[in-house]
Amino acid sequence: MDSALQPAPARARRAAPASSPRKGQVTRAAILSQALAIARREGLEGLTIGTLAERLGMSKSGVFAHFGSREELQLAVLNQYATQFVAAVLRPALARPRGLPRLRALLENWLAQLAEEIEAGCILIGGASEYDDRPGPLHDAMVAIIEGWKEELLRAIRLAQDEGHLDRRADARQMVFEIYGLMLMLHQDARLLHSSDSVQRTRLGLARLIEAARRRADKAGKPAGRSDSANRRNQRNQRVRN
């Protein structure tokens, strides 16, 4: 299944030094890894060519050989983060059976990802406050990634509804909104307020949200079951009379 969560678009890059393509790929990967670490802690706006070159022990021109501008570097970092997010959160969940098992796996994987990012920081959540009112390629890339992830959540919820695991009458988009709200609260509660139980409370909130929709689905199915039993009794009574 193709994911709606697409990596951030990147502009055309300058070619790496032609003398050793393999070495250029290794160097680029090392630059991106360090850039991602900086962006997690200091935000995308804290990421500069100069800071990155200093951390890596490289010249600025060496970094420019792989990323022609600061904005290109920032977009590449977003791309890298989105790729890692898909690999850690989305792809393992897609291997689970469709319906509630897949939805629960998505949420648990996402919760685990955010729990790991409590110390380092989440680029998407932090970046949302950096670029919420700043038009441009970085803003657009951030929006595309977040909207893509919300669509994946929506798809998982609707599949669970189609399978009869969740109440079909539930507003799936409202469920996405509430799930996202819990995850945002986790980030704030853990990083700003340093609450030690934020992960456990988030997990409890997610479980209650899903369980409420699951119970409504069970209740919606019970009348149909009683009707089937009544039909069978009527059929038996009819045979006796005949």
N, C-alpha and C positions, 0 to 999 in steps of 0.2 A: 504494500500500500504506500503510495506517495504521501509524504507528510506535508501538511499545510505549514509546518514550521520550517521556513526557508532561511538559510543563512543570510546575513546582511549583504546587500550588494556592495561590490567593491569596484573601484575604477581601475582602468588599465594600469598595470604595474610596469615599472621599469624592469628590464631584463636583468637577471642576476649576472655576475661576471661570467663570461663565456668559457673561461679557461677550465672550469671544473663544475659541470652542472650538478653533480652529486654533492659536492662541497657547498655549492650555493643553496641547495635544498636544505641541507643540514643547518647551515647558518641561518637561513630564513626561519626554520622551525625553532631554533634557539632564541632568535629575536622575538618571535611571537609568544613563546612560553614566558619569557621575562616580561614582555609588554602586558600580557594577560595578568601576571602577578601584580604588576604595578597598578593596573586599572582596577583590580579587585579592591585594593587597599586605598587608593588615592582617587579613584574615579577616572573616567575617560579623559576628563579635563586636566587631570594631574599627569597625564601621559604625554611626554614630550620627547622629541628626537634626542635632545641633549641629555636628558636624564637617563634614557634608555641606553645610549652609547656609553655613558659613564658606568652604569651598572654592569654592562657587558664587557667593559674594557675595550671598546671599539671606538673608531673615529665616527664623527657624524656622517661623513661621506660614505663610510662603510654601511651605515644603516640606510642612508638615502639610496644606495645601490639596489636595495630590496623594496623600499617603500619611498616613493617619490615625494611624499608630503606627510605632514602630521595627520591630516584628515584621512589620507589613504591608510595610514597605520592604524588609526582608530577604527576604521571600518573593517580592516582585516582582523582586529582583535574581536570585534563583535561577531564576525564570521566564525572565528575560532571558537568563541564561547557557545554560539548556537550549535555548532557541530558537536562539541563535547556534550551539550545538554541533550541533544537527540540521542547520542550514544549511551548516555547514563540513565536517562529518564524514559524517553519515548520508546526506543527500539526494544528494550527488554520487555516492556509491558505489551507490545504488539504480539509477542510470542505467547501470551496468555490467551485462554479462550475468550471470545467476544462476550460482552455483557459485563456483569458485575465483577468477575475476576479480573478482567482487563482494566476496568475503571479503578478498582482498588489498587492494582499494581501501579498504575499511573500516579495516583495520589501518594502512595507510600514511597515510590521512587523520587517524586518531587520533594516530598518532606525530607527524605534522607539527603537530597542534594542541598536543600536550604540549611539543614542542620550542619552540614559540612562547611557551609559558607558563612556561618555565624561569625567566625573569627576574621576570615578574609574579606567577606562582603560579596553581595550579589550584584553583578554588573547591570543586570536588567532593572532590578529594583532601585539601585542607586542611580543608574542612568536616567530613569524616568523623571527623577527630580532635577537632574542636570539639564535635560533637554525638553522638558514639558512645554516651555514657551520659547523655544529657540528653533525656528524653522531651518531646514537644511538637510543634507544627506544623512547625517547622524540621527537626527530626529526621525526621519522617514524610515531608516533602517531599524531603529528601536521599535517603532510602531509596528512595522511589518513582522518582526519576530514575536512580539507580545500578542498581536492579533492572531498570528498563526498558531501559537500555543493555545490560546483560548478556543480556537476552532477545533483543535485536537481534543480538548476537554469536552467540548460540546458534542463532538462526534462520539466519544466514548460514552457519554451519558445517554445519548439517543439510541445507541446500540443496546445499552442495558435496558432501556425502555422497550425497544423492539423485541428483546428476548423475554420480556415479562418480568425482569428482575427488579425494575423500578417502576413506580407509578407512571403510566403513560400520560396521565393528565398533568403531571408536574411540569412546571415551566423550566425547561432545560437551561435556558439562558440565565434565569435567575439563580439556578444552582451553580452555574459557572461563576457568576458574580459573587456569590457567598463563599465559594471555595477560594477564589482569588483573594477575597477580603481576609480570610483566615490566614492565608500565606503571607500577605502583606503585614498583618498584625504580628505574626511570628517574627518577621525580620525586625520590626520596630521594637517589639518587646524584648527580644534577645540582644540586639545590638545596642539600642539606646538605653533601655531600662535595665538590661542585664538580668532579666528574670530567669531563674534557673529551671523553671518548669514550663517554659514557653513551648517547647517541642511536644511535651506530653499534653498540654492543653489544646494545642493545634490538632494533634491526632484525635483527641476526644471530640473536638468540634466537628472534624471531618466525619468521624464515625457516626455521630448523632445525625448529621445531615443526610448521610447515605441511608442510615437505618430508618429514618422517618419515611423516606421515599420507598424503601423496600417493604415496610409494613403496610403502607397504603396499597402497594401492588398486591400483597397477600390478601388484604381485605377485599380488594376489588375482584379477586378471583374466587372468593368463597361463595357468593351467591350463585355463580355459574355452576359450582360443584353441587350445591344443594338442588339446583334445578335439574341437573343430570340424574341425581339420585331419585328425585320425584318422578322423572320420566320413566326410569327403570321400574319403580314401584307400580306406576300406572300400567306399564306394559304387562307386568306379571299379573296384576288384577284383571286385565282384559283377557289374558289367556285363560285364567281360572273361570271367568264367566262364560267364555266360549266353550 
